[in-house]
């Protein structure tokens, strides 16, 4: 009996030990799956510590911040693989995302999955429905494309889904409402389009909704029923015109860069938990609500570049947590509240230029200017709005309108007189900024319940100033009254000047003559488009300025302000580069990738896209880090200016405009042809000859023939597979039939693959291609914006 009792106790002890996490080894099948994943990911550096004898679950030495596994018992429950900060090139052509997810499905108890910046490409497969235990998914920074699969709707335990910085497209599906536990949904910087589905209202657990930098449009559904919603970021879409209804628990609202109009709802003044509010760069009109300044939790408030009106006064109060305020480029009058003055709180940033405030400096318009603009957009002055009685209201409205009309005429004269006097003082008195201190755009405590959201929420990632409207005084000071020595060139559209702003920023200023009888409002559509032309691989727009006719206040001249790129063009570093200044093969691929990304943004990153951009290698500029920037593109206002002057408005025949995207691909092929050959191409005749030579070199047997086509400066320093990949995609870009040319995504994939195999090639260190340029000059490919 004692023996039986002892045997029974041993069994109980064994069962107890089996139930203790960490007491057993990982299943061999799951170990095999993890090593297979390492192989399918092309053995990335972050997994270099994974081996056959690795104790994935309980070997602490094998865990790093970039790659680790968590287990319960003998089964994997969490898998985290995080690529380099700048992301990785696409995985090789042999990679199959369908097979990859088949291997992942052999980890049946997986609850948390992080696969970021690893170069995954392809559409999300339907096999994702096999992961019934998944709670958190982050696949940001890859090359996933296509629509969100219906299979995701079957993940009933899913709480967080993040797929920022991919190439997902199509409309947001209606089945989102079937995910009852989803708390965080982040799809920033993709190519999603259409409207936000009504089913979002059924996502009762939703706490963070991030869909910024897509192509979404239309009005938002009523979100007031989402009682748990704390963060909503829908910036840089085409949403509107109606401001959405939101719940009272919301802490961060970012709706900048959309098409919202009319006024803000009064319910916002009761949003006592609101910390971050950004509705800049929209079309709002009507009175600004000063109560927003004094909300108890508010830290960041940005209403810049709208048409808000209202009388500010010095005795208005501010919330004690307020750190950043931008009310610039509106129609506000009165005086700046004392709580926003420079001496009130040293850590505050306050921006207020281009209003009609009584600040005593050059940053404001005369008061009649704001009244004139308010009437032009149909805003009724407060004096009229407050009197409800019929006949008396009509009489008062008539008197006020007559008085304002007289004030407008006087105001125009005052405005230009003040501008003339201010012009003489512009260089001596820079534009006022109260305190040079930037606050954090997103308070860290905001994301306590959404901690898996990508770090791409940081503002200002492009490293260039925010888009704004400039005064003519500023531009005259920047160019020394448009002195001839600052003239860079001119064409049928106007002149191009270089200049330097009062803060030292170098800029390029393009002046455009416009046809008469147009007001600034008639340019709103164009200004909205131009303000979105901001990308790492574009010469980005910084702002605009209108010059008015003295007699009728119509616009006579439009000035567009762009960043100044001062390191020459791509041809100057390839076919016309001197010895020692020519780009290496790695640098050439990198600049080609930059051009392709710029084209991708022009086609799909803005609405409507810009096509047939007349891309030339001499218009591809390089900054101080040799990052390629497209310096000239097809801005519609230029075409309309040409049309108004009797020109065609487009260099391409009308039947070719429909293939505008393929025209850009052909132009990219011509650029690649010069990048590979190192020979300048100046005519379409030369393109045809070199295209034949390229085809002959590709089909010839042996490396010697192929290398004979390549620029001797780099022929010894490039791997054969990298070279062949670039030559093949170049030839496809030059196809005679537009339909046979690849998409820009296809071009981008091939160029990044060429960069990857070149990087893996070990002969680079032995080549005679060594450039005196330091490694820090090789351009990186980590885009923040785009977007």
Secondary structure, 3 states (H helix, E strand, C coil): CHHHHHHHHHHHHHHHHHCCCCCCCCCHHHHHHHHHHHHHCCCCHHHCCCCCCCCCCCCHHHCCCCEEEEEECCEEEEEEEECCCCCCCCCCCCCCHHHHHHHHCCCCCCCEEEEECCCCEEECCHHHHHCCCCCEEECCCCEEEECCCHHHHHCCCCCEEECCCCEEEEECCHHHHHCCCCCEEECCCCEEEECCCHHHHHCCCCCEEECCCCEEEECCCCCCCCCCCCEEECCCCEECCCCCCCCCCCCEEECCCCCCEECCCHHHHHCCCCCEEECCCCEEEEECCHHHHHCCCCCEEECCCCEEEEEECCCCCCCCCCCEEECCCCEEEECCCHHHCCCCCCCCEEECCCCEECCCCCCCCCHHHHHHHHHHCCCCCHHHHCCCCHHHHHHHHHHHHHHHHHHHHHHHHHHHHHHHHHHHHCCCCCCCCCCCCCCCCCCHHHHHHCCCCCHHHCCCCCCCCCCEECCHHHHHHHCCCCCHHHEEEECCCCEEEEEECCCCCEEEEEEEECCCCCCHHHHHHHHHHHHCCCCCCECCEEEEEEEECCCCCCEEEEEEEEECCCCCECHHHCCCCCCCCCCCHHHHHHHHHHHHHHHHHHHHHCCCCCCCCCCCHHHEEECCCCCEEECCCCCHHHHHHHHHCCCCCCCCCHHHHCCHHHHHHHHHHHHHHHHHHCCCCCCHHHHHHHHHHHHHHHHCCCHHHHHHCCCCCCHHHCCHHHHHHHHHHHHHHCCCCHHHCCCHHHHHHHHHHHHHHHHHCHHHHHCCCCCCCCHHHCCCCCCCCCC
